[in-house]
């Protein structure tokens, strides 16, 4: 059977800081991120299925990504847990959605996190093919399943 890839684009706002980085990115700053999620699979051939001819419904993919990534990270401040100063916790609501992670919140590491969140929640026979995270107009990172075998 032929395989087809589907891609859904998501946009979200997020702030972060790269602790210890020797440039301005060590300070809290934000980006308008664009996340491209690509899945692959064989189109459904069961003529009784309402999804006949689809790898999966775009709406289902949207729901999965929104629940697993966008709902948590949109309008959040992401910091490495060891770099989060006590002062941020003290300013309360002004800090908004503070997410402390066990990794440096670079685009590369965010993609690794996102891939882990998505890989096992897709429908049967649908595979996560790739992720692309655009941090700025001229900069993005990519993750490919072929480069990251499970196991």
Buried (B, 14 or more C-beta within 10 A) or exposed (E): EEEEEBBBEBEBEBBBBBBEEEEEEEEBEEBEBBBBBBBBBEBBEEEEEEEEEBBBEEEBBBEBBBEBBBEBBBEBBBBBEEBBEEEBEEEEEEBEEBBBBEEBBBBBBBBBBBBEBBEEEBBEEBBBBBBBBBBEEEEBBBBBBEEEEEE
